Amino acid sequence: MIASYLNSLCSVIISLLQQQAYYFTLLFIPTLVITYALRHRSPLLLLCMWTLVLFRLVLPPGFSSPISIREFFHDLWLPASKSLEDFSELHEYSIRAGSDPAISLFPVTLTWNTLIVLLWLTIAAGLLLQFCLQRYLLRRQMDATKYQSYRALLDCVERWRLHYGIRRQVQLRTIDMPVSPFTIGTLHPVVVIPRSLQETLPFEQLDAIIGHELCHVRRFDDIWIHVQQLLQRIFFFVPAVWLCNTQINRLRELVVDRSVLTSTHVDPKNYGRAMLAVLKLQQAQLSQPLAEFISARTYYSIRFRHLIEAPAKPKFWQPLELLFIVLAIAVVLPMAPTRESLEAERRHMLALSYDHAPWQQELFSSPLKTGAIGDVYGVRPVDLGIASSEEMHAAVDILAPVGSPVFAVADGVVDAVNIAGVDGINTVSGGYIVLRHANGLKSAYTPIADSDLEAGQSVRQGASIGMLGKSRSAINPDPHLHFEIIYHGIRLDPRWYVDLSHMPSGH
């Protein structure tokens, strides 16, 4: 039971991570093309676009909208010619991918799904610990900083604070280490400037640096950096997330540069000279996860070019950028199918399975003499406490006491049997038997205990094939027989072939 629960939970987690990574990658590719097409001519628009792409990772996987692009191109997801083979949940012996046992040495069997999630958690936790350690060491460095007492610089900080409309008090400190000027903190922001810059740069260039850092404070960039780092470490296995963060970091600096240069008292020449001075200072410094004056050294040439080439935008351009962002939120980010689309796909799947079924077949006998109907053929919710989803239940569950005799529903030959061995089905459900009948039909029974059948052995209709065992399913732990009918590799609704009308509903 524990192994099945862990496998089901880890399978849901893997599915969610895969789905989020898939949606993110779909948005990443066109955004990258647009970025190279615009060549940073509109950094604010590009920054918003990349931020929305990253924001897709925190949206629920089921986030949908009837006006989304996905719904507009619904036929690409569900073409009319889609066959039953395209619905993997109906395939024979279909269990959650990765449910096969990987390690059986422990008291609880670990499946591949469980191992993958444990490995993901270990790496993600290590990366998060690394980031926390970086921030801790940075806080320790802050102990070596000194409060700025130079009145002119303090007046400069206050002037920029009022210019940007920042209500929080901002501290200005100096540090003896050769680092790039940076900002840390959100509620109580601190701007740190190396003493060497303060002693060598003219006031106009120091004013430009302070204006740059105060712009980061106004934009709450320290919070955004934390969010970026968190998502990058959770989705470390997606290279596009790392590239997305690189784009965001670079574009953030361009946006801040433009914001500072639009003020009336900053000379682009002084701003550029300040950038050169910081570049020379930090040549040997490793980059930090901070809102720094120069946070991407390989990007400085573009920043210098923007100091000279920053074109004046038409007045109508900003409303167009805002409209584009609103449309992206409403139309592009909702990438999951709506409930109506899901229902249409499921109806299409059931219609195909109905057409696939051989209706000339005589009714089989019941696999149990008595019992009650539990979960039936169709989509059912999967609630695992900390995670939930839906799955296609391509079988009928018949509730009955453990030890109830299970009977063959028709004449056949034992196609597969595994009572005490360990494999994917046995781990998540229990021992099982599959009988092969005439006309390409099969019947599957699980969990089964105390059976003497062997593969290739003939079985007559109504013969006992074993006793009902304990359920290992985390989704339906109640004692029950999971019964399937299979036709040419596709699982069909067993109620089409077995008359279970004499059994009451167990729900």
C-alpha positions, 0 to 999 in steps of 0.5 A: 500500500505504501509503495503504491501510494508513493508511486501514485503521488510521485507519478502525479508530481512528475506529470505536473512538472512535465506539463509545466515544463512543456507549456513553458517550452512552448512559450519560450520558443516564440518569445526567443524568436520575437526577442531576436527580431526586435533586437532589444528595441523595446526592452520593457515589452520584452521584459514583460514577455519573458516575465510572463513566460516564467510566470507560466511555471507558477500558474496551475497546470489546469489554467484554461480559458475559452478564448485561449489560443489552445482552444482556437486551435483545438483541432490540432490537439484533437483531430477528428481522425485520432485513433484509439492507439493515440489514447495510451490510457486505454492500452493493454497493461497500461499503468503509470509510466515508471511504476516498475520497481527499481529497488526492492531491498528496503521494506517499501519497494521503490519504483522508478517514479519514486526514485526520480522524485527523490533525485529531483528533491535532492538536487532542487534542495541542494540548489536552494541551499546553495542560494540561501548560503549565498544570501547568508554570506552576503548578509555577513558581508553587510556586517562589514559595511559602513553607514554613509555619512557624506551629506551630498550622497545622502541628499542624492539618495533622498532626491532619487527616492522622491523622484521615484515615489519610494515610500520606504526608507533607503539606507546607503552604505559603503564597503571596502571590497571591490564589488559592483554596487548592489541593492539588497532588501525589500522592506528595508532596502540598502544600497551598497557602494564600494569605497574605491568608487566613492573616492575616485568617481566624480559626484555626477557619476555616483549620482547616476549609480545611486539613481540606477540602484534606487530604480531597482528598489522602486521595481522591487527587483530583490523580490523578483530575483528571489522568485527567479532563483526559486523557479530556476532551482525547482525546474533545474532540469529545463535548460530553457528556464536558465536561458529565460532568467538570463534574458530577464536579468539582461532586459531588467538592466536595460529597462532600469538604464532607460528609466534613469536616463529619462530623468532630466539631470543625468547625462548619458556620458556620465552614466556610461563612464560610471558603467566603465568604472564598475566594469573595471572594478569587478573584472575578477568578481563572480556574479551574485544573485543581486540587483547589481549595477553591472549584473551581466558583464557580457551584456555591457556592449548592448547597454552602452549602445542603448545609451546612444541609440535609445530612440524616442517611441511614438506616443501610441507605442506604450498603450500598444505594449500594454494591450499586447501584455493583456492579450498575452495573459488572456490568450496565451498563458491559459494553455490547458484544455477547458472542461468542455474540451476535455469532455469532448475528447473523452466522448471522442475516446469512448465513441472510438472504443464503442466502434472498436468493440466486437458486438457479436460476442456472447455475454461472459459470466460474472467474475464474482458471484456476489459483490457491489460495483465500485469505480466504473469505466471512465474518468475518476478523480485521484486524491492523494492528500497533497496532490490530486488529478484525474485518470482514466479508469479503464476497468470496473471495480467490484467490491468484495471481501478478501478471499472471495473466489474469482472465476474465469468469465469465459473459456480461455488460456492463461496469457499472463500470471504474476501472483507473488512476483514483483513488477509494475502491476503487482507493485501498484495493484497486486497479483494478477491473471490475464486470460486470452479468449476467442476473437482477440478478447482478453480478461484481466483480474487483480489483485489475485492471491492463492492461484495455481495457474500457469501461463499457457494453461487452459481454463473453462468458463466459471472455473475458479482462478484464484482468491481475491487478494488485498488491494495495494492500490492507493487510489482505491484501498477498499477490498475489490476486484479490478476487472478489465476486458481487452480487445486487440490491445485496447481496454473496453468497458467490461459492462458491455460483455459481462452482465453486472446488473445483479450487483448493487452500487457500492458508492 
